Amino acid sequence: MTHTLQVDDALPVHDLVGVGFGPSNLALAIAIEEHNLRAGVEAEVSGLFLERQPMFGWHRGMLIEDATMQVSFLKDLVTLRNPASEFGFLSYLHSKNRLLDFINHKSLFPLRIEFHDYLEWAAAKVDDVVRYGQEVAAVRPVRRDGAVVAFDLMTASPVGEQRVYRARNLVLGMGLEPTLPPGVVAGTRVWHTHHLLRRVEDLAVAPPSRIVVVGAGQSAAEAVAFLHTRFPEAEVCAVFSRYGYSPADDSSFANRIFDPAAVNEYFLAPRAVKQMILDYHRNTNYSVVDQELIEDLYARAYQESVRGRQRLRLFNVCRVAEVVENETAVRTTIERMTTGERVELDADVVVYATGYRPADPARLLGDLAGSCRRDDEGRLRVERDYRLTTAGILQGGIYLQGGTEHSHGLSSSLLSNTAVRAGEILQSLVTRRRGRLGPWAQPSAPGARVPEAAEPSPLLMQRLA
Ligand SMILES: Cc1cc2nc3c(=O)[nH]c(=O)nc-3n(C[C@H](O)[C@H](O)[C@H](O)COP(=O)(O)OP(=O)(O)OC[C@H]3O[C@@H](n4cnc5c(N)ncnc54)[C@H](O)[C@@H]3O)c2cc1C
């Protein structure tokens, strides 16, 4: 059975459709908006973004009230690309009448809830190019004369509505997916930090007496501090294989690893040098914690030892050997890695802060993934402009926002380079459009309005089945 669609000229074609509407594709939507304002109708780029969440949301499950950003507010959605943009964090503060208060606060690192509010504010300003509640389930090639001239994105909404959107270019900004250790299955009492705030609401009815938190990174430390405060009678057990929480290196020279210039240099480096850079500077981002938070946790543990009631318990150089969930508790076996000694604890909940991995584009691309080149380690090849290296039959580009650490370096999944990357992707699209005129390369007639998507015809759905 073939998944190939023939050209259906009735379907409107967007210059690009973005999958996901987190900060990365939001920054791109803004870059397009600003480009269109100055480019004139002939050079306009038509973009549409599909987001599975019912509204804008940036890691809502970890919007802990006092958690702060790990990146300067100046690395917002636009400033490094266009410091005069109206979409900057300072414009947001001004619109909220908080600019002076923020300045007097003397911090480069806003609260995460404040940055979320900024992102929502910016997303609302480009609301017309986003369709929420649309999960892209598959991408199919649209062929003409042997070439793939466009992509069809098949979406499903929570109410079962299916739609097809057609694009000359794709920008995949699907972000990160939470990961659990092998063999661990999320359940009523076994959670990933990704859902922390939502799941904690369920505990409010019957406050827990013991919670285990697994991991030693920023999310783990934040979860420990949050749960320790939120449930003042509960014991919070932190389990990790390190000796202690280690600080994130956010010193000035090391921070340059996130600069746009570092992306260039990394991209051009031989593979061994890339690996060396990643290894040297892993502690800017992975399994590390803000110094202030480390000090806060240490102070809590120390004060409790003075008072003689240890509620915050650290199981360092330890691993969770087994979790068995039953009706009333999770029996958690913790193994000391130096001696092999084991303890069993009955906890109300085990929270895994075991990180994330980039969403795999190949899963969505289906047959198209076969036209994407890979390196000899099986990783997708990515050009400097974030376009996947594809077979010549693909006329349009498939761009990645995220999942490019192997090619573009450590800022791949972070906000640091979001503004600049969005500008580079847009520039690539515009330049390629000028250079090659495919069947739909001409922009629509000025002022022409086309429907943005189609209900798939029964015949089309049959072909896709
Ligand atoms: C708790 C937490 C705190 C963080 N704090 C910082 C920080 O302070 N500084 C920093 O630089 N980085 C931080 N990060 C890293 C984070 O990756 C970036 O902040 C940012 O989220 C990257 O944006 P994104 O748009 O690429 O991905 P995401 O924000 O993950 O957005 C991807 C979007 O795509 C949607 N999506 C996925 N698949 C589909 C599909 N098939 N169809 C439709 N929609 C889909 C998702 O619903 C989501 O909204 C943090 C990460 C976490 C988890």
The ligand as an SDF file (V2000), in Angstrom:
LIG
                    3D

 53 58  0  0  0  0  0  0  0  0999 V2000
   11.3400   22.6320   33.0770 C   0  0  0  0  0  0  0  0  0  0  0  0
   12.2180   23.1820   31.9840 C   0  0  0  0  0  0  0  0  0  0  0  0
   12.8290   24.4190   32.1510 C   0  0  0  0  0  0  0  0  0  0  0  0
   13.6310   24.9400   31.1430 C   0  0  0  0  0  0  0  0  0  0  0  0
   14.2220   26.1320   31.3510 N   0  0  0  0  0  0  0  0  0  0  0  0
   15.0560   26.6280   30.4100 C   0  0  0  0  0  0  0  0  0  0  0  0
   15.7200   27.8800   30.6100 C   0  0  0  0  0  0  0  0  0  0  0  0
   15.5700   28.5170   31.6400 O   0  0  0  0  0  0  0  0  0  0  0  0
   16.5650   28.3270   29.6260 N   0  0  0  0  0  0  0  0  0  0  0  0
   16.7540   27.6200   28.4840 C   0  0  0  0  0  0  0  0  0  0  0  0
   17.4920   28.0720   27.6090 O   0  0  0  0  0  0  0  0  0  0  0  0
   16.1240   26.4390   28.2730 N   0  0  0  0  0  0  0  0  0  0  0  0
   15.3040   25.9270   29.1960 C   0  0  0  0  0  0  0  0  0  0  0  0
   14.6890   24.7170   28.9790 N   0  0  0  0  0  0  0  0  0  0  0  0
   14.9390   23.9840   27.7080 C   0  0  0  0  0  0  0  0  0  0  0  0
   13.7330   24.0240   26.7310 C   0  0  0  0  0  0  0  0  0  0  0  0
   13.9630   23.0700   25.7510 O   0  0  0  0  0  0  0  0  0  0  0  0
   13.5550   25.3670   26.0390 C   0  0  0  0  0  0  0  0  0  0  0  0
   13.2780   26.3170   27.0240 O   0  0  0  0  0  0  0  0  0  0  0  0
   12.3700   25.4650   25.0590 C   0  0  0  0  0  0  0  0  0  0  0  0
   11.2400   24.8290   25.5790 O   0  0  0  0  0  0  0  0  0  0  0  0
   12.6630   24.9940   23.6610 C   0  0  0  0  0  0  0  0  0  0  0  0
   11.5820   25.4180   22.8630 O   0  0  0  0  0  0  0  0  0  0  0  0
   10.9780   24.5280   21.6790 P   0  0  0  0  0  0  0  0  0  0  0  0
    9.9370   25.3460   21.0440 O   0  0  0  0  0  0  0  0  0  0  0  0
   12.0950   24.0560   20.8210 O   0  0  0  0  0  0  0  0  0  0  0  0
   10.3840   23.2460   22.3840 O   0  0  0  0  0  0  0  0  0  0  0  0
    9.1200   23.1120   23.3660 P   0  0  0  0  0  0  0  0  0  0  0  0
    9.0610   24.2490   24.2840 O   0  0  0  0  0  0  0  0  0  0  0  0
    9.2090   21.7510   23.9600 O   0  0  0  0  0  0  0  0  0  0  0  0
    7.8710   23.1920   22.3920 O   0  0  0  0  0  0  0  0  0  0  0  0
    7.5440   22.1730   21.4790 C   0  0  0  0  0  0  0  0  0  0  0  0
    6.0600   22.2330   21.2070 C   0  0  0  0  0  0  0  0  0  0  0  0
    5.7310   21.3250   20.1620 O   0  0  0  0  0  0  0  0  0  0  0  0
    4.4890   20.7120   20.4700 C   0  0  0  0  0  0  0  0  0  0  0  0
    4.4220   19.4510   19.7130 N   0  0  0  0  0  0  0  0  0  0  0  0
    5.2390   18.3840   19.8220 C   0  0  0  0  0  0  0  0  0  0  0  0
    4.8950   17.4380   18.9330 N   0  0  0  0  0  0  0  0  0  0  0  0
    3.8410   17.9220   18.2310 C   0  0  0  0  0  0  0  0  0  0  0  0
    3.0450   17.4000   17.1580 C   0  0  0  0  0  0  0  0  0  0  0  0
    3.2670   16.1830   16.6380 N   0  0  0  0  0  0  0  0  0  0  0  0
    2.0400   18.1590   16.6720 N   0  0  0  0  0  0  0  0  0  0  0  0
    1.7860   19.4000   17.1900 C   0  0  0  0  0  0  0  0  0  0  0  0
    2.4990   19.9230   18.2170 N   0  0  0  0  0  0  0  0  0  0  0  0
    3.5250   19.1970   18.7230 C   0  0  0  0  0  0  0  0  0  0  0  0
    4.5220   20.5510   21.9820 C   0  0  0  0  0  0  0  0  0  0  0  0
    3.2120   20.4370   22.5180 O   0  0  0  0  0  0  0  0  0  0  0  0
    5.2220   21.8420   22.4050 C   0  0  0  0  0  0  0  0  0  0  0  0
    4.3050   22.8810   22.6890 O   0  0  0  0  0  0  0  0  0  0  0  0
   13.8680   24.1970   29.9610 C   0  0  0  0  0  0  0  0  0  0  0  0
   13.2750   22.9410   29.8050 C   0  0  0  0  0  0  0  0  0  0  0  0
   12.4580   22.4390   30.8110 C   0  0  0  0  0  0  0  0  0  0  0  0
   11.8390   21.0840   30.6180 C   0  0  0  0  0  0  0  0  0  0  0  0
  1  2  1  0
  2  3  1  0
  2 52  2  0
  3  4  2  0
  4  5  1  0
  4 50  1  0
  5  6  2  0
  6  7  1  0
  6 13  1  0
  7  8  2  0
  7  9  1  0
  9 10  1  0
 10 11  2  0
 10 12  1  0
 12 13  2  0
 13 14  1  0
 14 15  1  0
 14 50  1  0
 15 16  1  0
 16 17  1  0
 16 18  1  0
 18 19  1  0
 18 20  1  0
 20 21  1  0
 20 22  1  0
 22 23  1  0
 23 24  1  0
 24 25  2  0
 24 26  1  0
 24 27  1  0
 27 28  1  0
 28 29  2  0
 28 30  1  0
 28 31  1  0
 31 32  1  0
 32 33  1  0
 33 34  1  0
 33 48  1  0
 34 35  1  0
 35 36  1  0
 35 46  1  0
 36 37  1  0
 36 45  1  0
 37 38  2  0
 38 39  1  0
 39 40  1  0
 39 45  2  0
 40 41  1  0
 40 42  2  0
 42 43  1  0
 43 44  2  0
 44 45  1  0
 46 47  1  0
 46 48  1  0
 48 49  1  0
 50 51  2  0
 51 52  1  0
 52 53  1  0
M  END
$$$$
